[in-house]
Amino acid sequence: MRAACGFPVRRTTARRRRRTAPAVAAALVALVCAAPVAVAGGSGDDTGRTVTLAGGRGVHLECRGTGSPTVVLVSGTGGAADEWTHVAVHGALEPSVKAVLPEVARYTRVCAYDRPGTTRADDTPTTSTPVTQPTSARDGADDLRAVLAAAGERGPYVLVGASWGAMITELLARTDAPAVAGLVTVDGASPHLRDTMTPEQWSDWMRLIGTRPKGKGPEVPDYPAAIREIRAAPASPKPAVPAVVLTSDHPWDLKVGRTGSTWPAWLAAQERLTAELHARHVTRTDSGHGIAVEQPALVSDAIREVVDAARAAGRQAPTR
């Protein structure tokens, strides 16, 4: 199954076909609510491998392209690496050279990985070793840091976080600022949601997430822990890095209870996140929550903007 912001959604069973973001939104309602520069880590295409972390855990990683800074793509809840290699086509998700990862690989090094408990495009579970759920932003940031080190990938990195993945990238940017050259959020979840939702909406949302099965199964995000972790970290990356916030403009709703739409709260949280990151805010996206698959060119262009700004500021790996 796939989830958005911590909620499960049904998916098609045909091989390598998934629901598009509009269908994801409907399911939520129904269920719950330039030329390459210096080479970074690795070279050329790496269509998938397992890297081993301390303790023997394996994590599936995919990297392509050359150049610096390296772009790291972090998916939403339940999303595996191939979420970034697919686009929406006639009501389903299919692999495409126009997807975000292959497009970014044209101008720099780019990597994506399968967090534990995520699901591949063909509806099979990731080969990444399961861990006990729920997991927090710190768990995700620690894993991402370890994966990149084990794979020999070199910073600095442009971090791209979609939905729950934005909580992970924000925390990593705050705690590992020297390794971060830029940030892009793709309808990213925000610690400000707790403040922009009504207390009743927040309580309903957390109660619903709490009904997800615990143990070593599908990914379950721990939002309260993530908010505490982010707020306890430095206020923002220092020095400030280029950033872009992409926000959906096709209303979608968590439908977590009977206290009204959560869409206004989501938009307000996006505004606060933009101010916090000193980012450029892209609000005309012609997209629902799944901007990366609905409007992949918009996402790749935003990443290119941040990569170019990072290069202009000299935030790239030295030539080997």
C-alpha positions in Angstrom: 0.0 0.0 0.0 1.0 3.6 -0.4 0.3 6.4 2.1 0.1 10.1 2.0 1.0 12.1 5.1 0.7 8.9 7.2 -2.5 7.5 5.7 -2.9 4.3 3.8 -4.4 4.4 0.3 -5.5 1.6 -2.0 -3.4 1.0 -5.1 -3.9 -0.8 -8.4 -2.7 -4.4 -8.6 -1.5 -4.3 -12.2 2.3 -4.6 -12.4 4.1 -1.2 -12.3 0.9 0.8 -12.2 -0.2 3.0 -9.3 -2.9 5.5 -8.6 -2.1 9.1 -9.5 -2.4 11.9 -7.0 -6.0 12.7 -7.8 -6.9 9.1 -7.1 -4.8 9.2 -4.0 -6.7 12.2 -2.8 -10.0 10.5 -3.5 -8.8 7.4 -1.6 -7.9 9.6 1.4 -11.4 10.9 1.4 -12.8 7.5 1.2 -10.4 5.9 3.7 -9.5 8.6 6.2 -9.5 11.9 4.8 24.0 22.6 -17.3 27.2 20.7 -18.3 28.3 18.3 -15.5 30.8 19.7 -13.0 33.0 17.8 -10.5 32.1 14.2 -10.0 30.4 13.5 -6.7 30.1 10.0 -5.3 30.0 7.2 -7.8 29.9 7.5 -11.6 27.2 6.8 -14.2 24.1 4.9 -13.7 23.4 2.7 -10.7 19.9 1.2 -11.2 19.8 -0.3 -7.8 22.0 -1.9 -5.1 21.8 -2.7 -1.5 24.1 -0.9 0.9 24.8 -2.4 4.3 24.6 -0.3 7.5 26.1 -0.9 10.9 24.4 -3.9 12.5 23.9 -5.6 9.1 20.7 -3.8 7.9 20.4 -3.5 4.2 18.9 -0.5 2.4 18.1 -0.3 -1.4 19.7 2.7 -3.1 19.5 4.0 -6.7 21.8 6.6 -8.1 22.4 8.0 -11.5 24.4 10.7 -13.2 27.6 12.7 -12.3 28.1 16.1 -10.9 27.9 18.1 -7.7 26.1 18.9 -5.6 24.4 15.5 -5.4 20.6 15.6 -5.2 19.0 13.2 -2.7 15.3 12.4 -3.2 13.3 11.5 -0.1 9.8 10.2 -0.7 6.6 10.4 1.3 5.2 7.8 3.7 5.4 4.4 2.2 7.1 5.6 -1.0 10.1 3.7 -2.4 12.9 5.0 -4.6 11.0 4.3 -7.8 8.4 6.9 -6.8 10.9 9.3 -8.5 11.2 7.4 -11.7 7.4 7.3 -12.5 4.9 9.8 -13.9 1.1 9.9 -14.0 -0.2 8.5 -17.3 -3.9 8.0 -18.0 -4.8 7.4 -14.4 -1.8 5.3 -13.4 1.9 5.7 -12.6 4.3 4.4 -15.1 8.1 4.6 -15.5 9.3 7.4 -17.7 12.5 9.2 -18.8 10.6 12.4 -18.0 10.3 11.5 -14.3 12.2 13.5 -11.7 15.2 11.2 -11.1 16.2 10.6 -14.8 15.7 14.3 -15.6 17.9 15.5 -12.7 20.5 12.9 -13.7 21.0 14.8 -16.9 22.8 17.6 -15.0 24.1 16.2 -11.7 24.4 13.2 -9.5 21.1 12.1 -8.0 20.1 9.3 -5.5 16.9 7.9 -4.1 16.5 5.1 -1.6 13.9 2.8 -0.1 13.2 3.5 3.6 12.2 0.5 5.7 8.5 -0.4 5.3 8.1 1.2 1.9 6.5 -0.4 -1.2 7.8 -0.6 -4.8 5.9 0.4 -7.9 4.9 -3.2 -8.7 3.2 -3.5 -5.2 6.0 -5.6 -3.8 7.6 -4.6 -0.4 11.1 -3.0 -0.5 14.1 -5.2 0.0 15.4 -2.8 2.7 15.5 -4.5 6.0 12.4 -3.9 8.1 12.6 -1.9 11.3 10.2 -1.5 14.2 7.6 1.1 13.5 6.7 3.9 14.1 9.8 5.8 13.0 10.6 9.5 13.5 12.4 12.2 11.5 15.5 11.5 13.5 15.3 7.8 12.6 15.0 8.8 8.9 17.8 11.4 9.0 20.1 9.0 10.8 19.4 6.3 8.2 19.8 8.6 5.3 23.2 9.9 6.6 24.3 6.3 7.1 23.1 5.2 3.6 25.0 8.0 1.9 28.2 7.3 3.9 28.0 3.5 3.3 27.5 4.1 -0.5 30.5 6.4 -0.7 28.3 9.3 -1.9 29.9 12.7 -1.3 28.3 15.9 -0.2 27.3 18.6 -0.2 23.7 17.5 -1.0 20.6 19.2 -2.3 17.9 17.5 -0.3 14.4 17.1 -1.9 11.6 16.0 0.5 8.1 15.0 -0.5 5.3 14.9 2.1 6.7 13.1 5.2 10.1 13.1 3.5 10.3 16.9 4.0 10.3 16.3 7.8 13.4 14.1 7.4 15.2 16.5 5.1 14.5 19.5 7.3 15.9 17.8 10.3 19.0 16.7 8.4 19.5 20.2 7.1 19.3 21.6 10.6 21.7 19.1 12.2 24.2 18.5 9.3 24.2 22.1 7.8 27.7 21.9 6.3 26.7 18.9 4.3 23.6 20.6 2.8 23.8 22.8 -0.3 20.1 23.4 -0.8 16.5 22.3 -0.1 13.4 21.6 -2.1 10.1 20.5 -0.5 7.4 18.9 -2.7 4.1 19.5 -0.9 6.2 18.7 2.2 4.8 18.0 5.6 5.7 20.6 8.1 6.0 20.9 11.9 3.7 23.9 11.6 0.8 21.6 10.9 0.2 21.1 14.6 -0.2 24.9 15.0 -2.3 25.5 11.9 -4.8 22.6 12.5 -7.4 22.9 15.2 -6.6 20.9 18.3 -9.5 18.6 17.4 -8.1 18.0 13.9 -4.6 17.3 15.2 -6.0 14.9 17.8 -8.1 13.1 15.2 -5.1 12.8 12.8 -2.7 11.4 15.5 -5.4 9.0 16.7 -5.9 7.7 13.1 -2.1 7.3 12.6 -2.0 5.5 15.9 -4.4 2.8 14.5 -1.7 1.7 12.0 -0.1 -1.7 12.9 3.1 -1.5 14.9 6.1 -3.8 14.6 8.3 -4.5 11.6 5.7 -3.8 8.9 4.6 -0.9 6.7 6.1 2.5 7.5 4.3 4.5 10.2 5.5 8.1 10.7 5.8 9.5 14.2 4.8 13.1 13.7 4.8 14.2 17.4 8.3 12.9 17.8 9.4 14.5 14.5 8.1 17.9 15.6 9.9 17.7 18.9 13.1 16.8 17.1 12.9 19.6 14.5 12.0 22.2 17.1 14.9 21.1 19.3 17.4 21.5 16.4 19.0 24.7 15.2 16.4 27.2 13.8 17.6 26.8 10.2 20.6 25.7 8.1 23.6 27.9 8.7 24.7 29.4 6.5 21.4 29.9 4.7 21.0 27.7 1.6 18.9 28.2 -1.5 15.5 26.7 -1.1 12.2 26.2 -3.0 8.9 25.2 -1.6 6.4 23.6 -4.0 2.7 23.5 -2.8 -0.2 21.7 -4.4 -3.0 23.9 -5.6 -5.7 21.2 -6.2 -7.4 21.0 -2.8 -7.0 17.6 -1.1 -8.2 16.9 2.4 -7.0 14.5 5.1 -10.7 14.1 6.2 -9.5 13.1 9.7 -12.8 13.8 11.5 -15.8 16.0 11.5 -14.1 19.3 12.3 -13.9 20.7 8.8 -11.4 20.7 5.9 -7.7 20.4 6.7 -6.8 22.1 3.4 -6.6 25.7 4.8 -4.3 24.4 7.6 -2.1 22.6 5.0 -1.7 25.9 3.0 -1.0 27.9 6.2 1.7 25.4 7.2 3.3 25.7 3.7 3.4 29.5 4.1 5.1 29.2 7.5 7.6 26.6 6.1 8.5 28.9 3.3 9.2 31.8 5.7 11.2 29.5 7.9 13.4 28.3 5.1 13.6 31.8 3.4 12.5 29.9 0.3 10.9 30.8 -3.0 7.3 29.6 -2.9 5.8 28.0 -6.0 2.0 27.9 -5.5 0.8 27.6 -9.1 1.6 23.9 -9.6 -1.6 22.6 -11.2 -1.3 19.5 -9.0 -2.7 17.6 -6.1 -0.5 16.2 -3.3 1.7 14.1 -5.7 3.4 17.0 -7.5 6.4 14.8 -8.4 4.3 12.5 -10.6 1.7 15.0 -11.8 4.1 17.8 -12.7 7.6 16.2 -12.8 9.1 19.0 -15.0 8.1 21.6 -12.4 9.9 19.6 -9.7 13.0 19.0 -11.8 13.1 22.7 -12.7 13.0 23.7 -9.0 15.8 21.3 -8.2 17.8 22.7 -11.1 17.3 26.2 -9.8 18.7 25.2 -6.4 21.6 23.2 -7.8 22.6 26.2 -10.0 22.4 28.5 -7.0 24.5 26.1 -4.9 27.1 25.9 -7.7 27.1 29.7 -8.0 27.8 29.9 -4.3 30.7 27.4 -4.6 28.8 24.7 -2.6 30.0 21.7 -4.5 32.5 18.9 -4.1 36.1 19.6 -5.2 37.3 18.0 -8.5 39.0 14.7 -7.9 
